[in-house]
Amino acid sequence: MKYIEKKMREEGIHEPLWDKGLGIRVSMYGKVIRRQKPAKATVVNDEAILRYARPIDLILARAMHYSFIIMMILSVYGYFAYDLSNRTH
């Protein structure tokens, strides 16, 4: 993301003002890179992201996506596997 945003700043495109400190744009960048084509309506600059994305960025975007899915599966499993309401102290 650092590389892509650096190249975008050199072109005069700045990161979204609504995402100061939150980091939500990271998942949006990953989604654009995984999809490999710009969306019709988006809050980030898809064309610039795709223009500056490197092959390693696609690998990182996929790793972020799969790790999120695994985390959600483990969370759901943990919720149903460990019933904490019936514990005795």
N, C-alpha and C positions, 0 to 999 in steps of 0.2 A: 504494500500500500504506500509505503514511503516513496518508493521509486515512481510509482504512477502519479502521486500527488506532486512530486517534485517536477516531473515533466509537464504536468498540467499547469502548474504555476508559471513555468517558463513560457508557456503558450498564452498565459493571461487568464486561465481558468482557475478559480479558487474553490476550496472545499465549501460545502454548504454551510451557511451561517447557523442553521437550526441545529446542527450537530456539534456544537462546541463542547467538547469534553465527554460526550456520551459514547461515541464510537459505533453508533448504529450504522453509519455509512460503510463500515467494514463488511458487514453481512450483505449489504446492497452491492458493493463492488464484487464480492465473491459470486453473488447470484448472476451478475452481468457477465462475468468472466466464464462461469460455467455454461451459461446459455449461449455464448459466442455470437449473439446478435442483439442489436439495440431494441429496446421496448418502445412502443408507440408513446406511452405516457410514463414518465419516471421523474424522480426528484434528484437524480444524479445524472451527470453527463455520460451517457452510455458510449457514445461514439469516441470520446476522448479516452475513456477507460479501456476500451477495446484496442484503440490505436497504440497505447503505451503498455499494454499487458504483455508480459514475457511468458514463455512456455512454463517457467517455474511458478508463475502466478496461477496458472490453471491447476497445477498440482496442489498448490497451497489452498486454493479455493475448494477443491474436491476434498482435501484432508479436513478442512474446517467443516464442511457440510457433513461428511461421514462421522466425524467426532461428535457433532451435535446430535445426529440421529442415535448414535450409540449411547450418549449420555441420557437422552430422553427414554430410550428403552430400559436402561438400568434404573432410572428414576421410577418409572412405572412398575418395574419388577420389585424394586425395594419398597414401594408403597404398599403393594399387595402381599409381599412375602413376609414383611415384618409388621405385625399388628401391635403397635405400642400401647394401645388403650387397655389391654388386659394384663399389663405387667403389675406385679406386686413389688412393693419396695422392701 
